[in-house]
């Protein structure tokens, strides 16, 4: 099978398109495995849709499905435009969380994010106050004084307790530094778009950042988050890493 590997600010994805929905959770586990497969944080399949450019199936590296992934929206939009699935530098497609629109200009992609939902503000854990925010998927978010102080074991415990991704952020003058422990990957990743937006929502709600803010995830690539009259945008560069014919024995998997 033919696949394309994309990198979006440190988040990497295996992308391909097909004609019909299928159960691909086992295939995602095989392809995303970093030692015996292609290696990626997630796998995305583009499926034809009667109303939108396409519908996606999104799988985490452990084979679980996710409704939304901010960085993947940018990578998938670039892929769709390159393959003629979307036209005129704009992609409109259906995710499990709703309809997403992305504008692509060269290697730069900007996503119109879904309206965030602040689910809870008064969570106390490990001496920190956390907010639970849904930006397409749930995220626990807290502000810290040192971005280096990310306790992965504590993050893993919170992920299990709240069934949510876990983020810390640091306000660095006019920018944000964000680190994320992701569900489905079950570890810290180099970047998480929905986690970045959840962190921005909390910091912006508390008037600690401006309407347009530079954001740096663990990969240290510069992204930006924007608030404009009730809507949120998220932008940054994406890159196609390679295309490949996969020669793994996949006959026992449904794809």
Phi and psi in degrees as GROMACS dihedral restraints (atoms count N, CA, C in turn):
[ dihedral_restraints ]
;  ai    aj    ak    al  type     phi  dphi    fc
    3     4     5     6     1   -99.4    20    10
    4     5     6     7     1   129.3    20    10
    6     7     8     9     1  -132.8    20    10
    7     8     9    10     1   159.8    20    10
    9    10    11    12     1  -123.6    20    10
   10    11    12    13     1   136.2    20    10
   12    13    14    15     1  -103.8    20    10
   13    14    15    16     1   129.2    20    10
   15    16    17    18     1  -121.4    20    10
   16    17    18    19     1   150.7    20    10
   18    19    20    21     1  -122.3    20    10
   19    20    21    22     1   128.0    20    10
   21    22    23    24     1  -127.4    20    10
   22    23    24    25     1    91.3    20    10
   24    25    26    27     1    61.5    20    10
   25    26    27    28     1    30.1    20    10
   27    28    29    30     1   107.5    20    10
   28    29    30    31     1   -24.5    20    10
   30    31    32    33     1   -79.4    20    10
   31    32    33    34     1   128.2    20    10
   33    34    35    36     1  -118.2    20    10
   34    35    36    37     1   146.2    20    10
   36    37    38    39     1  -139.7    20    10
   37    38    39    40     1   144.6    20    10
   39    40    41    42     1   -96.8    20    10
   40    41    42    43     1   127.4    20    10
   42    43    44    45     1  -129.1    20    10
   43    44    45    46     1   137.8    20    10
   45    46    47    48     1  -155.8    20    10
   46    47    48    49     1   168.3    20    10
   48    49    50    51     1  -121.8    20    10
   49    50    51    52     1   152.8    20    10
   51    52    53    54     1  -145.7    20    10
   52    53    54    55     1   177.3    20    10
   54    55    56    57     1   -95.7    20    10
   55    56    57    58     1   -16.3    20    10
   57    58    59    60     1  -149.2    20    10
   58    59    60    61     1   156.4    20    10
   60    61    62    63     1   -72.1    20    10
   61    62    63    64     1   141.8    20    10
   63    64    65    66     1  -150.2    20    10
   64    65    66    67     1   165.0    20    10
   66    67    68    69     1   -81.2    20    10
   67    68    69    70     1   108.9    20    10
   69    70    71    72     1  -116.8    20    10
   70    71    72    73     1    21.1    20    10
   72    73    74    75     1   -64.1    20    10
   73    74    75    76     1   -38.6    20    10
   75    76    77    78     1   -69.8    20    10
   76    77    78    79     1   -38.2    20    10
   78    79    80    81     1   -60.9    20    10
   79    80    81    82     1   -41.6    20    10
   81    82    83    84     1   -60.5    20    10
   82    83    84    85     1   -42.1    20    10
   84    85    86    87     1   -60.6    20    10
   85    86    87    88     1   -41.5    20    10
   87    88    89    90     1   -69.5    20    10
   88    89    90    91     1   -50.7    20    10
   90    91    92    93     1   -68.1    20    10
   91    92    93    94     1   -36.1    20    10
   93    94    95    96     1   -80.2    20    10
   94    95    96    97     1   -11.7    20    10
   96    97    98    99     1   -62.8    20    10
   97    98    99   100     1   128.4    20    10
   99   100   101   102     1   -80.1    20    10
  100   101   102   103     1   -15.9    20    10
  102   103   104   105     1   -99.5    20    10
  103   104   105   106     1   -44.1    20    10
  105   106   107   108     1  -106.6    20    10
  106   107   108   109     1    -2.7    20    10
  108   109   110   111     1  -122.7    20    10
  109   110   111   112     1  -153.2    20    10
  111   112   113   114     1   -75.6    20    10
  112   113   114   115     1   -41.7    20    10
  114   115   116   117     1    94.4    20    10
  115   116   117   118     1   117.6    20    10
  117   118   119   120     1  -171.7    20    10
  118   119   120   121     1   163.3    20    10
  120   121   122   123     1   -76.4    20    10
  121   122   123   124     1   -26.8    20    10
  123   124   125   126     1  -161.8    20    10
  124   125   126   127     1   168.6    20    10
  126   127   128   129     1  -128.3    20    10
  127   128   129   130     1   135.3    20    10
  129   130   131   132     1  -126.7    20    10
  130   131   132   133     1   131.6    20    10
  132   133   134   135     1  -117.4    20    10
  133   134   135   136     1   128.5    20    10
  135   136   137   138     1   -94.4    20    10
  136   137   138   139     1   126.9    20    10
  138   139   140   141     1  -121.1    20    10
  139   140   141   142     1   138.1    20    10
  141   142   143   144     1   -56.7    20    10
  142   143   144   145     1   146.1    20    10
  144   145   146   147     1  -136.5    20    10
  145   146   147   148     1   140.3    20    10
  147   148   149   150     1   -69.8    20    10
  148   149   150   151     1   -23.1    20    10
  150   151   152   153     1  -108.4    20    10
  151   152   153   154     1   -36.5    20    10
  153   154   155   156     1  -109.2    20    10
  154   155   156   157     1   175.3    20    10
  156   157   158   159     1   -58.8    20    10
  157   158   159   160     1   -38.8    20    10
  159   160   161   162     1  -170.3    20    10
  160   161   162   163     1   172.2    20    10
  162   163   164   165     1  -119.7    20    10
  163   164   165   166     1   145.6    20    10
  165   166   167   168     1  -109.2    20    10
  166   167   168   169     1   153.8    20    10
  168   169   170   171     1  -111.2    20    10
  169   170   171   172     1   124.2    20    10
  171   172   173   174     1  -117.5    20    10
  172   173   174   175     1   128.9    20    10
  174   175   176   177     1  -123.9    20    10
  175   176   177   178     1   135.5    20    10
  177   178   179   180     1   -73.4    20    10
  178   179   180   181     1   170.5    20    10
  180   181   182   183     1   -66.2    20    10
  181   182   183   184     1   -20.9    20    10
  183   184   185   186     1   -87.8    20    10
  184   185   186   187     1     3.8    20    10
  186   187   188   189     1    93.4    20    10
  187   188   189   190     1    -9.5    20    10
  189   190   191   192     1   -74.0    20    10
  190   191   192   193     1   152.7    20    10
  192   193   194   195     1   -92.6    20    10
  193   194   195   196     1   149.2    20    10
  195   196   197   198     1  -128.5    20    10
  196   197   198   199     1   144.7    20    10
  198   199   200   201     1   -76.3    20    10
  199   200   201   202     1   -27.5    20    10
  201   202   203   204     1  -153.4    20    10
  202   203   204   205     1   148.2    20    10
  204   205   206   207     1  -152.0    20    10
  205   206   207   208     1   114.0    20    10
  207   208   209   210     1   -61.7    20    10
  208   209   210   211     1   -48.0    20    10
  210   211   212   213     1   -66.7    20    10
  211   212   213   214     1   -35.1    20    10
  213   214   215   216     1   -65.6    20    10
  214   215   216   217     1   -31.6    20    10
  216   217   218   219     1   -60.2    20    10
  217   218   219   220     1   -38.2    20    10
  219   220   221   222     1   -72.0    20    10
  220   221   222   223     1   -42.1    20    10
  222   223   224   225     1   -65.5    20    10
  223   224   225   226     1   -43.7    20    10
  225   226   227   228     1   -65.8    20    10
  226   227   228   229     1   -39.1    20    10
  228   229   230   231     1   -62.2    20    10
  229   230   231   232     1   -42.3    20    10
  231   232   233   234     1   -61.6    20    10
  232   233   234   235     1   -44.6    20    10
  234   235   236   237     1   -61.0    20    10
  235   236   237   238     1   -45.2    20    10
  237   238   239   240     1   -64.0    20    10
  238   239   240   241     1   -40.3    20    10
  240   241   242   243     1   -69.5    20    10
  241   242   243   244     1   -40.9    20    10
  243   244   245   246     1   -63.5    20    10
  244   245   246   247     1   -31.0    20    10
  246   247   248   249     1   -97.4    20    10
  247   248   249   250     1     6.4    20    10
  249   250   251   252     1    75.1    20    10
  250   251   252   253     1    12.5    20    10
  252   253   254   255     1   -77.3    20    10
  253   254   255   256     1   -36.3    20    10
  255   256   257   258     1  -116.7    20    10
  256   257   258   259     1   152.8    20    10
  258   259   260   261     1  -128.4    20    10
  259   260   261   262     1   166.8    20    10
  261   262   263   264     1    58.3    20    10
  262   263   264   265     1    34.5    20    10
  264   265   266   267     1    66.2    20    10
  265   266   267   268     1    11.5    20    10
  267   268   269   270     1  -127.7    20    10
  268   269   270   271     1   138.3    20    10
  270   271   272   273     1  -122.2    20    10
  271   272   273   274     1   136.4    20    10
  273   274   275   276     1  -130.8    20    10
  274   275   276   277     1   118.5    20    10
  276   277   278   279     1  -148.3    20    10
  277   278   279   280     1   162.9    20    10
  279   280   281   282     1  -100.3    20    10
  280   281   282   283     1   126.9    20    10
  282   283   284   285     1  -111.3    20    10
  283   284   285   286     1   175.2    20    10
  285   286   287   288     1   -66.1    20    10
  286   287   288   289     1   -17.8    20    10
  288   289   290   291     1   -98.8    20    10
  289   290   291   292     1   -11.2    20    10
  291   292   293   294     1   141.9    20    10
  292   293   294   295     1  -172.4    20    10
  294   295   296   297     1   -83.6    20    10
  295   296   297   298     1   132.7    20    10
  297   298   299   300     1  -117.2    20    10
  298   299   300   301     1   140.5    20    10
  300   301   302   303     1  -123.1    20    10
  301   302   303   304     1   133.4    20    10
  303   304   305   306     1  -133.6    20    10
  304   305   306   307     1   135.4    20    10
  306   307   308   309     1  -105.5    20    10
  307   308   309   310     1   130.9    20    10
  309   310   311   312     1  -117.9    20    10
  310   311   312   313     1   127.3    20    10
  312   313   314   315     1  -128.9    20    10
  313   314   315   316     1    98.2    20    10
  315   316   317   318     1    67.2    20    10
  316   317   318   319     1  -122.5    20    10
  318   319   320   321     1   -99.6    20    10
  319   320   321   322     1    14.2    20    10
  321   322   323   324     1  -110.9    20    10
  322   323   324   325     1   128.9    20    10
  324   325   326   327     1  -129.0    20    10
  325   326   327   328     1   135.6    20    10
  327   328   329   330     1  -122.3    20    10
  328   329   330   331     1   124.7    20    10
  330   331   332   333     1  -103.6    20    10
  331   332   333   334     1   132.3    20    10
  333   334   335   336     1   -80.0    20    10
  334   335   336   337     1   107.1    20    10
  336   337   338   339     1   -77.2    20    10
  337   338   339   340     1   156.6    20    10
  339   340   341   342     1   -68.0    20    10
  340   341   342   343     1   155.1    20    10
  342   343   344   345     1   -64.3    20    10
  343   344   345   346     1   123.5    20    10
  345   346   347   348     1   -71.5    20    10
  346   347   348   349     1   150.9    20    10
  348   349   350   351     1  -121.6    20    10
  349   350   351   352     1   117.5    20    10
  351   352   353   354     1   -82.5    20    10
  352   353   354   355     1   109.6    20    10
  354   355   356   357     1   -87.0    20    10
  355   356   357   358     1   -34.4    20    10
  357   358   359   360     1  -159.9    20    10
  358   359   360   361     1   143.0    20    10
  360   361   362   363     1  -116.8    20    10
  361   362   363   364     1   -11.3    20    10
  363   364   365   366     1  -116.6    20    10
  364   365   366   367     1    48.4    20    10
  366   367   368   369     1   -95.0    20    10
  367   368   369   370     1   124.7    20    10
  369   370   371   372     1  -111.2    20    10
  370   371   372   373     1   118.2    20    10
  372   373   374   375     1  -146.1    20    10
  373   374   375   376     1   132.9    20    10
  375   376   377   378     1    53.5    20    10
  376   377   378   379     1    38.6    20    10
  378   379   380   381     1    74.1    20    10
  379   380   381   382     1    12.1    20    10
  381   382   383   384     1  -122.1    20    10
  382   383   384   385     1   150.4    20    10
  384   385   386   387     1   -95.2    20    10
  385   386   387   388     1   126.6    20    10
  387   388   389   390     1  -115.7    20    10
  388   389   390   391     1   147.7    20    10
  390   391   392   393     1  -107.7    20    10
  391   392   393   394     1   145.3    20    10
  393   394   395   396     1  -107.6    20    10
  394   395   396   397     1   115.8    20    10
  396   397   398   399     1  -127.4    20    10
  397   398   399   400     1   134.3    20    10
  399   400   401   402     1  -100.6    20    10
  400   401   402   403     1   113.7    20    10
  402   403   404   405     1  -114.0    20    10
  403   404   405   406     1    34.3    20    10
  405   406   407   408     1   114.8    20    10
  406   407   408   409     1   -32.8    20    10
  408   409   410   411     1  -139.6    20    10
  409   410   411   412     1   156.9    20    10
  411   412   413   414     1   -77.3    20    10
  412   413   414   415     1   141.6    20    10
  414   415   416   417     1  -136.3    20    10
  415   416   417   418     1   131.0    20    10
  417   418   419   420     1   -86.6    20    10
  418   419   420   421     1   134.6    20    10
  420   421   422   423     1  -136.6    20    10
  421   422   423   424     1   135.9    20    10
  423   424   425   426     1  -143.3    20    10
  424   425   426   427     1   151.8    20    10
  426   427   428   429     1   -91.6    20    10
  427   428   429   430     1   140.1    20    10
  429   430   431   432     1  -126.8    20    10
  430   431   432   433     1   164.5    20    10
  432   433   434   435     1   -88.7    20    10
  433   434   435   436     1   -22.8    20    10
  435   436   437   438     1  -135.1    20    10
  436   437   438   439     1   119.0    20    10
  438   439   440   441     1   -68.4    20    10
  439   440   441   442     1   -18.7    20    10
  441   442   443   444     1   -70.6    20    10
  442   443   444   445     1   -21.0    20    10
  444   445   446   447     1   -88.0    20    10
  445   446   447   448     1    69.0    20    10
  447   448   449   450     1  -111.2    20    10
  448   449   450   451     1   107.2    20    10
  450   451   452   453     1   -86.5    20    10
  451   452   453   454     1   106.2    20    10
  453   454   455   456     1   -65.9    20    10
  454   455   456   457     1   -36.5    20    10
  456   457   458   459     1   -65.9    20    10
  457   458   459   460     1   -40.7    20    10
  459   460   461   462     1   -65.7    20    10
  460   461   462   463     1   -40.5    20    10
  462   463   464   465     1   -61.8    20    10
  463   464   465   466     1   -41.2    20    10
  465   466   467   468     1   -63.3    20    10
  466   467   468   469     1   -39.7    20    10
  468   469   470   471     1   -65.4    20    10
  469   470   471   472     1   -43.1    20    10
  471   472   473   474     1   -67.2    20    10
  472   473   474   475     1   -37.6    20    10
  474   475   476   477     1   -58.9    20    10
  475   476   477   478     1   -42.0    20    10
  477   478   479   480     1   -71.6    20    10
  478   479   480   481     1   -41.5    20    10
  480   481   482   483     1   -66.2    20    10
  481   482   483   484     1   -40.7    20    10
  483   484   485   486     1  -107.3    20    10
  484   485   486   487     1    -0.9    20    10
  486   487   488   489     1    50.1    20    10
  487   488   489   490     1    50.2    20    10
  489   490   491   492     1  -142.9    20    10
  490   491   492   493     1   159.0    20    10
  492   493   494   495     1   -69.9    20    10
  493   494   495   496     1   158.3    20    10
  495   496   497   498     1  -128.0    20    10
  496   497   498   499     1   128.5    20    10
  498   499   500   501     1  -131.7    20    10
  499   500   501   502     1   142.8    20    10
  501   502   503   504     1  -119.5    20    10
  502   503   504   505     1   149.5    20    10
  504   505   506   507     1  -140.9    20    10
  505   506   507   508     1   155.5    20    10
  507   508   509   510     1  -128.8    20    10
  508   509   510   511     1   129.4    20    10
  510   511   512   513     1   -84.6    20    10
  511   512   513   514     1   110.6    20    10
  513   514   515   516     1  -107.1    20    10
  514   515   516   517     1    90.0    20    10
  516   517   518   519     1    56.6    20    10
  517   518   519   520     1  -107.6    20    10
  519   520   521   522     1  -103.4    20    10
  520   521   522   523     1    10.9    20    10
  522   523   524   525     1  -125.2    20    10
  523   524   525   526     1   171.4    20    10
  525   526   527   528     1  -116.5    20    10
  526   527   528   529     1   141.7    20    10
  528   529   530   531     1  -112.2    20    10
  529   530   531   532     1   128.1    20    10
  531   532   533   534     1  -131.2    20    10
  532   533   534   535     1   139.1    20    10
  534   535   536   537     1  -129.4    20    10
  535   536   537   538     1   143.8    20    10
  537   538   539   540     1  -136.7    20    10
  538   539   540   541     1   134.1    20    10
  540   541   542   543     1   -99.7    20    10
  541   542   543   544     1   122.2    20    10
  543   544   545   546     1  -105.0    20    10
  544   545   546   547     1   134.7    20    10
  546   547   548   549     1   -62.8    20    10
  547   548   549   550     1   148.4    20    10
  549   550   551   552     1    85.7    20    10
  550   551   552   553     1   -34.3    20    10
  552   553   554   555     1   -92.1    20    10
  553   554   555   556     1   -33.3    20    10
  555   556   557   558     1    60.7    20    10
  556   557   558   559     1    43.0    20    10
  558   559   560   561     1  -168.9    20    10
  559   560   561   562     1   173.2    20    10
  561   562   563   564     1   -71.2    20    10
  562   563   564   565     1   139.7    20    10
  564   565   566   567     1  -111.4    20    10
  565   566   567   568     1   166.3    20    10
  567   568   569   570     1   -72.6    20    10
  568   569   570   571     1   -19.9    20    10
  570   571   572   573     1  -166.1    20    10
  571   572   573   574     1   153.6    20    10
  573   574   575   576     1  -148.3    20    10
  574   575   576   577     1   114.1    20    10
  576   577   578   579     1   -64.7    20    10
  577   578   579   580     1   -45.4    20    10
  579   580   581   582     1   -69.2    20    10
  580   581   582   583     1   -29.6    20    10
  582   583   584   585     1   -70.1    20    10
  583   584   585   586     1   -39.5    20    10
  585   586   587   588     1   -60.3    20    10
  586   587   588   589     1   -44.7    20    10
  588   589   590   591     1   -66.4    20    10
  589   590   591   592     1   -39.0    20    10
  591   592   593   594     1   -62.7    20    10
  592   593   594   595     1   -40.8    20    10
  594   595   596   597     1   -64.9    20    10
  595   596   597   598     1   -42.0    20    10
  597   598   599   600     1   -63.5    20    10
  598   599   600   601     1   -41.7    20    10
  600   601   602   603     1   -59.1    20    10
  601   602   603   604     1   -46.3    20    10
  603   604   605   606     1   -64.9    20    10
  604   605   606   607     1   -49.0    20    10
  606   607   608   609     1   -64.2    20    10
  607   608   609   610     1   -39.2    20    10
  609   610   611   612     1   -69.9    20    10
  610   611   612   613     1   -39.2    20    10
  612   613   614   615     1   -61.9    20    10
  613   614   615   616     1   -31.2    20    10
  615   616   617   618     1   -93.3    20    10
  616   617   618   619     1    10.4    20    10
  618   619   620   621     1    58.6    20    10
  619   620   621   622     1    38.9    20    10
  621   622   623   624     1  -102.0    20    10
  622   623   624   625     1   -10.9    20    10
  624   625   626   627     1  -136.6    20    10
  625   626   627   628     1   163.6    20    10
  627   628   629   630     1   -83.2    20    10
  628   629   630   631     1   174.3    20    10
  630   631   632   633     1   -62.0    20    10
  631   632   633   634     1   -31.5    20    10
  633   634   635   636     1  -120.3    20    10
  634   635   636   637     1   119.9    20    10
  636   637   638   639     1  -133.2    20    10
  637   638   639   640     1   133.5    20    10
  639   640   641   642     1   -73.5    20    10
  640   641   642   643     1   138.7    20    10
  642   643   644   645     1  -129.6    20    10
  643   644   645   646     1   136.1    20    10
  645   646   647   648     1  -122.9    20    10
  646   647   648   649     1   112.7    20    10
  648   649   650   651     1   -80.5    20    10
  649   650   651   652     1  -169.2    20    10
  651   652   653   654     1   -61.8    20    10
  652   653   654   655     1   -31.2    20    10
  654   655   656   657     1   -66.7    20    10
  655   656   657   658     1   -16.3    20    10
  657   658   659   660     1    69.9    20    10
  658   659   660   661     1    13.4    20    10
  660   661   662   663     1   -78.8    20    10
  661   662   663   664     1   140.9    20    10
  663   664   665   666     1   -81.8    20    10
  664   665   666   667     1   126.5    20    10
  666   667   668   669     1  -120.9    20    10
  667   668   669   670     1   175.9    20    10
  669   670   671   672     1  -140.5    20    10
  670   671   672   673     1   148.4    20    10
  672   673   674   675     1  -120.8    20    10
  673   674   675   676     1   143.2    20    10
  675   676   677   678     1  -138.7    20    10
  676   677   678   679     1   140.2    20    10
  678   679   680   681     1  -115.5    20    10
  679   680   681   682     1   129.4    20    10
  681   682   683   684     1  -145.2    20    10
  682   683   684   685     1   101.0    20    10
  684   685   686   687     1    52.1    20    10
  685   686   687   688     1    47.5    20    10
  687   688   689   690     1    92.3    20    10
  688   689   690   691     1    -8.5    20    10
  690   691   692   693     1  -110.2    20    10
  691   692   693   694     1   155.9    20    10
  693   694   695   696     1  -124.6    20    10
  694   695   696   697     1   138.5    20    10
  696   697   698   699     1  -125.3    20    10
  697   698   699   700     1   155.2    20    10
  699   700   701   702     1  -144.3    20    10
  700   701   702   703     1   122.4    20    10
  702   703   704   705     1  -137.5    20    10
  703   704   705   706     1   156.7    20    10
  705   706   707   708     1   173.7    20    10
  706   707   708   709     1   177.6    20    10
  708   709   710   711     1   -80.1    20    10
  709   710   711   712     1   150.6    20    10
  711   712   713   714     1  -129.6    20    10
  712   713   714   715     1   156.7    20    10
  714   715   716   717     1  -141.5    20    10
  715   716   717   718     1   138.1    20    10
  717   718   719   720     1   -83.4    20    10
  718   719   720   721     1   115.7    20    10
  720   721   722   723     1   -76.9    20    10
  721   722   723   724     1   -48.8    20    10
  723   724   725   726     1  -169.5    20    10
  724   725   726   727     1   164.7    20    10
  726   727   728   729     1  -114.7    20    10
  727   728   729   730     1   149.4    20    10
  729   730   731   732     1  -154.6    20    10
  730   731   732   733     1   151.3    20    10
  732   733   734   735     1   -93.9    20    10
  733   734   735   736     1   118.8    20    10
  735   736   737   738     1   -83.0    20    10
  736   737   738   739     1   126.5    20    10
  738   739   740   741     1  -110.7    20    10
  739   740   741   742     1    14.3    20    10
  741   742   743   744     1   -65.6    20    10
  742   743   744   745     1   153.8    20    10
  744   745   746   747     1   -78.4    20    10
  745   746   747   748     1   100.9    20    10
  747   748   749   750     1  -109.0    20    10
  748   749   750   751     1    11.3    20    10
  750   751   752   753     1   -63.2    20    10
  751   752   753   754     1   -23.5    20    10
  753   754   755   756     1   -89.1    20    10
  754   755   756   757     1     0.2    20    10
  756   757   758   759     1  -109.4    20    10
  757   758   759   760     1   150.0    20    10
  759   760   761   762     1   -87.3    20    10
  760   761   762   763     1   120.4    20    10
